Each structure stands twice: as C-alpha cells, then as structure tokens.
Amino acid sequence: MRLYGAKQLRNYVDDRHTRHTESRDGICWSVNSTDRYAFVKIQGSDRQILAYYPENWSQTPEWLKRGNAVRISHCSGNQGRIELIGHGILVPTAVPGSTHVSTLSPGVSTGVAITLGCNLLGKPNNPGMSLMVRTGSFRVANSTFVLDAIAMNSSSLYRMGDGGKMNDIAAVKTIDAASTSAFRIDVLQVGTDLAVDVLKGTTFSGTATASTREAIAGGHVELGFVLVYPNMTAITQGDINHNFSIPESNQIFTSFSKTSIDTLDTSIDISFKVIDQYNNIVSKPGAGYFCTAKIISGSGSLVSGSTDSTAVEFYTNSVESLTYRKSTSDLDTIGTIFQFTAHLNYDLESVNHVMISTSTST
C-alpha cells in the first residue's frame, strides 16, 4: 500500500521548515537605550519591527547605531518576541516610496548614520577621564565624511603608551570630572566639520527612574555616550554606552594596611565597607548592614569596638575600622585567612576570603 498522502504531508512540512528563518539581517532605524529596544527594517518591507535587547545586555553595543546592519532573531519559546543578536551582514535596499535612511533630509540629526568604525575606546594603559575615538566614516544624507587618524606624539592627548593602534585613532576627548554625589551622561558627537564634541549631560540623582541625555545637534551623528557616576576617576570600556541603573548594594570591599605581617608586627588595620555596582559606599536606613568578620585559619584575634575575639559582629553604614592582632605565641609560618560577610538583604550575602601571609624580619 502506498501512502501518497503521508509523503505529500512530509514534503510540505520539510518545505515550510526550510523556508522558516530564525534570524535575518535588517537596518537599525532607531535606538531606545532607556527602554532597551530598537526599531529595525528588513528586506522587502517598510514596516518598523520592534527588536528588544537580550536580557543579559548591561550596555548598548557600539555596533547598534542608526543605519548599521544588525542581526535579529525570533525567540524560541516566546512567541512574538524578537531580539537583537549581533552584527548584520547586509543592509536591506530601500522599498519604493519608503523613507530609507540614505534619503533623509540633510541637517536633521535623525538623517545621519555611522557607516564604519567611529566607536569609542577607553585608555587601557593610561586610564583617566579621557577616551579615544576610532577612525571611520559616517553619512549625513547622501554625503559621506571620513574621520582620519591623528598624530601620536608626546605633545597631544594621544600617546604611544595609551593602548590605541597607530593610524586607528581619530580623536582623544577629555570628560569633565565626576560629581561626588550625582550621575550624568556625556554624549560624543561629530559633524560635517569633522570636529568631535562632548555634550556634557545634566546631573541626576541615583534614585532617578530615568536618566537624561543631551540631544544631538542637527547635521551631527552620535558616536556614543559615557555614564559618569559619582567619584569616578577613570573611564573604562565598561562605562562606554553603559545604561544607568539605580545603585544597590552588591558586594563588600576590604583593604589592609599591610599585605603581609612581619615577625616584628603586632597588628594590622582593616577597612571594611559595603559598596554598590559603581564602587561607592551604600548606606542602609537604621543601624546599617549586619556584618561579621572571623578568622577561619591561623591565630590572633579581631578587634571591633570593645570586642576582641576570633569572630566579631557589627552594623555599618559607612566604613568600619577593624584591627587584626597577632598572637604573641604565633608560630604560624603560612598566614591567616579571614572571612568577611555582609547580609545585604534577606536573600543575598556577600562573602570575601582574604589571606595575610607571614614574613620574617631581617
């Protein structure tokens, strides 16, 4: 018996599976970094498709810019959700009658796009409040402009030891010093005069529900932005295109007056604090965070206030000062291991293990 119907059904399913596309290329039409999504257009359609950031993205990648080719994917198990997954390969051609990015009017900030490079880089070898802009090209309406490399010499902001590649850096821009208590977002832009400008943002508090950014001037294209957080002293790559999030306690930080204890030493001072994702001290209403410190290997004792023991408990809202006292009969030649714990909330604890080695005085 021949089951022609089953064969036809199988061929139909195979054909539908072959034509089904899980991911495709598109052109980035606009980006909303605050709400974490972008509008994308694909080949054969003038409709703007809503594509979300993946949940694990903490910052906007440098390639996600208006006019760039991007790759989008249909999420399995979440019907109707589309996410951005990476660089695209092809920019779709314009649909007749559409407002494709290359036909937008000149002098309008939404009518520009970066076509190559021009991304922002931190200074890995000489970190500070300045960053580098890579060479590349950008488009304003139907005209293309090229950012060429600057000279690398000791009299400029761009020096041999900064970490940039020769003939790959178009500008080095300095960002104003950070506030001691407020955030801001500084935006970098470039215009048809090829000058790179820094638009200093308006400060806002850490309790703000939304961050504020300066608008790009007409005839200019955005190169990226920097999240300047309180007490910031150096820009890292992670601070570039990093979206603001409300500060919250997530770790503890301990520092020791010495990294090893000499046979002639009797004590070491210890500084303990609870910090947020921006490395600033976090306060908690009331008595503060409940913390513990104890010696889990080695001898000696810890001093907190009037308590002198191998394990101490305390509450802190700022910086807690502890002291490690070495035992007078200490024969340990390896060192002492400490455990520090902060109870940040009902579900989260942060634990640090620190070892202080023993050295011999000569």
Sequence and secondary structure as in RCSB ss.txt:
>XXXX:A:sequence
MRLYGAKQLRNYVDDRHTRHTESRDGICWSVNSTDRYAFVKIQGSDRQILAYYPENWSQTPEWLKRGNAVRISHC
SGNQGRIELIGHGILVPTAVPGSTHVSTLSPGVSTGVAITLGCNLLGKPNNPGMSLMVRTGSFRVANSTFVLDAI
AMNSSSLYRMGDGGKMNDIAAVKTIDAASTSAFRIDVLQVGTDLAVDVLKGTTFSGTATASTREAIAGGHVELGF
VLVYPNMTAITQGDINHNFSIPESNQIFTSFSKTSIDTLDTSIDISFKVIDQYNNIVSKPGAGYFCTAKIISGSG
SLVSGSTDSTAVEFYTNSVESLTYRKSTSDLDTIGTIFQFTAHLNYDLESVNHVMISTSTST
>XXXX:A:secstr
   HHHHHHHHHHHHHHHH  SEEEEEEEEEETTTTEEEEEETT    EEEE  TT  B  TT  TT EEEEEE 
TTSTT EEEEEE S      TT   GGGS TT GGGEEEEEE  EE  SSS SSEEEEE EEEEETTEEEEE   
   TTSS  GGGS  TT EEEEEE     SS BEEEEEEEETT  EEEE    B TT SS       TTEEEEEE
EEE TT     GGGBTB      EEEEEEEES SEEETT  EEEEEEEEEETTS B   STT EEEEEEEEESS 
EEEETTEEESEEEEEESSEEEEEEE  TT   SSEEEEEEEEE SSS EEEEEEEEEEE   
